[in-house]
């Protein structure tokens, strides 16, 4: 997780978008085991919410489990 967050700072907009999607999938898979990382992820997500790229902002604002069309995925 730390490597993805470090890469997020120096990546271009497409890379930041892909990293945000990867972080979402990792968090979904880890569940409550990811609690120690939440602080660092929140800091990175907060900076992505003010990004110039609309795709990065949408990926940062999208709650985990939310489909792009607005439907909620359920397990």
Secondary structure, DSSP 8 states (H G I E B T S, - for coil): -HHHHHHHHH--HHHHHHHHHHHHHHHHHHGGGGGGGHHHHHHHHHHHTT-S-HHHHHHHHS-TTB-TTS-B---
